[in-house]
Every structure is written in C-alpha cells, then in structure tokens.
Amino acid sequence: MRLSARIKCFKYLVYAYIVLISICGGAQLVIGAFLLWTHRQYSAIVNDQFWEPFVVIIVLGLVAQLLCYLGWTSTSKKHRCYLGTFCAFLVILIVCQFLISGWAVATKHHILTPAELAIETSFGQFIATPGAITDPTHIWNRLQRDLQCCGINNVHDFKKERQKQLGLPWSCYNPVDSKIYDVGCAHVLVKSIEMDIIKVAIVAISSALIQSLGIFCVIQLVMLLKRPKLTLPNGHNQSLRIKRPREQIPLASTIASTSSGLTAHTMTVSSLGPSAPMAHSSASSTLQKPPIAQKPIVPKIEHPIIK
C-alpha cells in the first residue's frame, strides 16, 4: 500500500476515534450534570458536601470536547505537531480519569461519619423550627416523602415530649396504605450518595478504557506524516522538506508565461516604433536573451575562368 493511501486510511480511523471520544465526553457531561442536580436537592441536609466528584466528571467531559476539536482540526490539516499535542493531552486525560475513578471509590468509603454528623445537625434544626413539621416545602418533608423514610434512624426519633403533642409529620406516612415508614433517612441518604459516587467512578473508568482504544491510530498517523529522509554518502540521514502543492509550479506553465510576457513586450515595443528608444533599451536591459551562437563564415573562393 502506498504512503498516501495509508495516510488516508489512518486519517479516517482517527476521525472515527475522535467521534467516539466526543460521545464519551458528552455522556460524562450528561451523567455528571444529572447526578449533580440530584445531589443538590438534598445537599443542605449534608451541609453542602460531597459534590466534588460530580463537578470533576463534568469538567472531564468539557476537556474531552475541547480535545476533540483540536484532534479534528489537526487531522483535517494533517498537522503533525498539533496531532502530537493532541495525543499527549489525550494520554494525560486517560491517566487522570483512572486516578479520579480511584479517588471516587476512596471518597465513598469516607463519607459515612461526616454525613451522619451533618444529618443529625439538620434534623435537630428541623425539630426545633416551629411549623416545619407541617410545612410541605421543607427539605426534610420532601426527603422523607421522596426516599420513603422517617427520622434519622427510624420513627422513634420523633417521639419526644414536644412531638408527642404534635404527632408525626405527614411525610412519614405512605399515601397509599397510610403506613409509617420504618426506615431511617440517614441510611437511605448516605447509600444514595455512595451509589452516585460509584456511578462517577464507573463512568470515569469506562471513558478512559474506551478513549484508550484508538490512541494507536493517532500515533501511527503522526509517524506516517513524518518527513522522508535522504541518506547522504557519509552515512548521515537528512530530512527532506516536502513542498506544498502551491509551491510546485510546472515547468511548462513557467515557460508559457515567460514566452507570453516576451511576446507582449515585443508587441508593445513594435507598436511604439522608433520614437521610444529609451523604453526599448530599458526593456532589453531587463529581459536579455542569451547570445545565439553564429556559424563560422567560410570565404567563397572564385576560380579563374579559362577562355
């Protein structure tokens, strides 16, 4: 296979690879935004913590989209330097995603204690606030209604002197059969946050694995676009510069343009006539023809006529 055909083949492979990277980046943006929006609904209960993994996965998606633009532009222009930069940044992105997946798993194992402390503080404020139990827009009522839980650990958290008179909040009852939820909200909320962080780790490591599949195509294209080398007699290799198509002017067109210019100049001089000796001299000095070799003159010998 010729070099130009191989370059064309790998060029289309790199295009397909860039589209795959763009899809992975878009998936990271959508999933990260959805997880962040879900977490922000009840983030006040955990004192606005544990949002970092979701923001990081969104940033990774944005970086992937920017790299796709760089890679597509470099591939279309066959710019070897930019393609090498794209490949280097892509390797850094893949390594970062592997590291972030490990960081997310480590974060998941360390959120239990700070989350429980924040939940207890928020529940105490909920109990102490007058009218909060009957407020349908309060965050604890929404939490108990959506996650189908009641209290921190169970329903007994509401059984205090003040709550015996008011009773349980309406959000602790199942609207279908009017049964009380017997699951604590601390356990459900912490498990929900942990599952969201695990999703971030899965998305990051999956994207890293998918994005590392076609990096060989980019490296191969960079190598194919390398300048050819000329072996000198002393054994050294010297890189050759490939001229662009606009620099390659055919010899026939050059000769035709020169001859047309000379013809136009001749017609101009002839039209001016003998009244323009200066123009003729300046033009002849500018465009001088090479001297024409003359044939040697052989003297003609006449033989005497004998009568």
N, C-alpha and C positions, 0 to 999 in steps of 0.2 A: 504494500500500500504506500502510495506517495505521501510525502510530508504534508502537502496541502490537504489531502483527504483525511489524514489522521487528525490534523488540527481542526478541521470542520467537524469530524465525529466527536471529538472530546469537547468541542465548543457547545454542541447541542446537549451533551451529557451534563456539562456544567450548568447550562440553562435549566434543565430538569431538576438538578440538585438544588439550585437557588430557589426554585418554586417550592420544593419540599421544605427548605429552611423557612421560607415565608409562611407556609402553612403551620409549621410548628410554632413560630413566633406569634401568629395570630391566635392559635389555641392557648398559648400562655397568657396573652392579653385578656382573652375572654374568660378563661377559668380564674385567673388572678383577680379580675375585676368582680366576678360573681362571688368569689369567696370573701373578698374584702367587704363587699356590700352586705353579705350575710353576717359577717362578724361585727360590722358597725351597728347593727340593730340592737345588740345586747352588749356592746363593748363598755358601756358605762358601768355595768354590774361588775366587770373585772378591772375597773379603774383604767380603761383605755389601754390595755396591754395586749401583747401577742399579735399585733397587726403587721409586724415587720416581714414575716415570710410571704405574705400576700403582696405587699408592695414590691418586694425583691423579684417575685416571679413576673410582675407586670413590667418592671424595668428590663428584665431579661428579654421579654417579648419585644420591647421597643428597640433594644440593641440588635436583636436578630433582624428586625425590619430594616434598620439602617445598614447593616452588613449586606443584606440582600440588594439594596440599591447600589452599594459600592461594587459588589460582585457582578451584578448585571451590567453596569456601565463599563467595568474593566474588561469583561468578556466580549462585549459588543465591539469595543475599540481595540481588542487584542493587546492591551497594555500590560506588559509583563511585570512591571514594577508594582502597579496597583493590584494585580492579581496575587502577587506575593504578599502584599499587605493584607488583602482580604483573607488569604489563607492563614496568616499569622493571627489576625484578630479572631478568626473562627476557632482556631485551636484554643486560644485563651478563653473564649466564650464556653466551649465544651468543658474545659477544665473547671471553670467557675461553676457551671451547672452541677457537675459531680460534687464539688465541695459544698454547694448550697443544699443539695439533697441530704448530705450527711449532717449539715448544720441543722436542717429542719427536723431530722429524726432526733438529734440530741436535744433540741428545744422542746420537743414533745414530751420527753422524759423529765423535764424540769419545770413544768408549768403547774403541777398539782398544788404545791404548797402556796405559791403566791396567788393562784387563782382562788383557792379556798379562803384565804385571808381577805381578799377583796370582796368575795361573795358574802362573807359574814358581815363585813362593814356595811355593804349596800343593803343587806336585809335588815340590819338594825336601824338604818335610816328609814327604810320603808315602814317598819313597825312604829317608829316614833313620830312619823309625819301624820298629822290629823287629816282624815279624809282620803288618805292614799289607798286604803283597802277598797273603798268603793269607787275609786277613780278608774274608769275603763282604759284610759290612755296612759296610765302609769306603766313604767317599764317592767316592773315585777308582775303586774297583772297580765301584761302581754306575754311575758316569758312563761308564766305558768299555763296560760291558755295555749300557746303555740307548742311548747315542749311537753305538755300534759304532765306537769309535775306540781308539787306543792311544798313550800318551805325550803329550808336548806337541805336537811337530811330526810324529813318526812313531815307529815301533818302535825306532829306533836310540837313543832317549833312555834306554832301559833297559840298553843294552849298556855297562855299566861293570864295573869289577873286582868289585864286590860282587854285581852282578846276574848275572854270568856263572856263578856257582856256584848261585844260586837259580833262574835261568831267568826267563821272562816270567810275569807274573800270569795267572791263568786267565781274567780278564775281557778279555784281548786276543785270545782265540780265539773264532771263530764256532762256536756249539754245533751247527750243522747240518753243516758240512763241515770243521770244525776248522782253518779257515784263519785266518791272523793278519790283524787289521785293519791296513790300511796308511795310514789317515787319522789325522792328529793331532787330539787333543781340543781344543786351543786354537782351531783354526779352526772346528770344529763348534760349540763352546760360544759363541764370540763371535757367529757367524752366527745361532744360536738366540736370543740376547739381542737382537740387532739386529732380527730379524723380529718379536719380541714388542713391541718399542718401536714399530715401524712399524704394528703392529696397533692400538696405543693411539692413534697419530695418525689412523689411518683411522676408528676408532670415534668419536673426538672431533669430527672434521670432518664426518662423516656425521650425527651427532646435531645438530650446530649447523645444518646445512643443513635437516634435517627440522624442527627446532624453530622455524626462522625462516619456515616456510611459512604458518602460520596466525596470525602476530602481527598481521596486518591486521584479522582478525576481532575481536581483543581491543580494538584501538584504535577500531574502528567501534562496538563496544558501549559503550565509555566515552563516545564522543561522543553516542550516542543517549540515554544516561542523563543527559545534561546538562539542567539546569533550563531551562524555557522563559523567554523574555524578553518583557517588555511595553514597547512603545515609548511614551514619555511625550510630552506636547505639546511640550516643549522640545527634543526630538530625542534625548534620552538613553535608553539601554536599562536596564531594571531587571529583575533576575532574580526570578522568582516561585517561591515555596515551594509544592511540591505536598504537600497534606496526605495523611497515611496513611489507609487505609480506616477505621481505628478512630476517627479524628478526625471523619469525615464522618457526622453524625447526621441522619437525615431529619427534616424539619420536622413531618411528620405524627406520627411517634413522639414528638417533643417535646411537641406539643400534647396527644396522647393521655395521656402520662404526667402532664402538668400538670393536665389535666381529671380524671384518675383520682385524683390527690392532693387536688384540691379537693373531689371527691365524698366521699372518705374522711374528709376533715376535717369536712365538713358533717354526715355521718352520726355522727361522734364527738361533735360539739357537740350535735346533736339528741338523742343518747342520754343525754348528761349532763343536759340540761334546764336549767331556770333556776337550779339550785343551783351552777352553775360559771360565774359571770360573769367571773372572772379568766381562765380558760382561753380564753373566747370573745374577750375583749378582746386577750389576747396573740396569739392566732391571727389575729385580724382585723388587728392591727398588723403581723404578719409577712407575711401574704398580703392585700394591699389590692387590691381590684378598681378598675379605672378608673371614674370617675363616669359615670353614664348621663345623657345629655342629655335633659331633660324638655321636653315640648311646652308651648308657651305656653298659659296658661289664658285662654280667651275668656269674658268675663262674659255671662251669659244675661239678655237684656232681655225682660221680660214686658210685653206690650201690654195696655192697659186694655180691659176688656170693656164695650162699649156696649150697654145694655139698651134 
